[in-house]
Amino acid sequence: MSLFKAIVVIPARLASLRLPHKVLADIGGHPMLWHVYQRCLQASKVDEVHVATDAEEVAKAVREWGGKVWMTDSTCVSGTERIVTIVDKLEGDIIINVQGDQPLIEPELINQVIDVFEKVEPLPDIVTPVCSILDEKIFNPNLVKVIRRHDGYALYFSRHSIPYIRNNRENGSKSITFWGHIGIYGYRRKILEEYHLLPKSYLEDAEKLEQLRFLQAGKSIFTFVTSHYPISVDTQADLEKVRSLL
């Protein structure tokens, strides 16, 4: 039993640029979003699971399987902003943002996020997982990289390969641990309630990474290492891979 009431919210929009309507793509007879929702329900430390969307087509699908769904404004620029618009309707201490394109997400990964809030002092503003990455993934802009402090707190996130190795790039990349960010966030409720007080971030706008608004405003983001690495469906090839795995 968790020390906090934890609620998962899955932001789901249809207007994905790389693979439109992907959250409703059929996987084994169910929409991709259904698989994400069911896996979130399996996390033992989660009290409730909700979907936040700006598309009636998505809301209709969620209602048909008996899920909880909230309609949000189409002007929301990120999943976090979509959650912020409904946070006053959520009775939770910790809000977990799970992406709607991760149909193979491990319930234990969600539990691990909540575990960190129960164990780390002082209480972080945000918690998110990372894993070590190698080879071509280091240079893939779709996989976000993160630089961490010695104590686990994030210094910076980027789509670029960081740190930049100035000398002897080939050998240097073998001696340095590169960390890849996994797109799931745990938020203290208060941080979401104060979201509109945060100044706009040119870093967030440049990299298209919502977590940079919090970092640039001085909020703390604690990262923890996990072996659970969910596949994000960004392309048709990703979708076919998930279909074969399921």
ABEGO torsion letter per residue (X at the ends): XBABBBBBBBBBBAABAABBGAAABBBGGBBAAAAAAAAAAABAABABBBBBBABAAAAAAAAAAGBBBBBBBAABABAAAAAAAAAAABBBABBBBBBAABAABBAAAAAAAAAAAAABOBBBABBBBBBBBBEAAAABAABBBBBBBAAGBBABBBABBOBBBABGAAAAAAABBBBBBBBBBBBBAAAAAAAAABBBBAAAAAAGBAAAAAAAAGBBBBBBBBABBBBBBABAAAAAAAAAAX
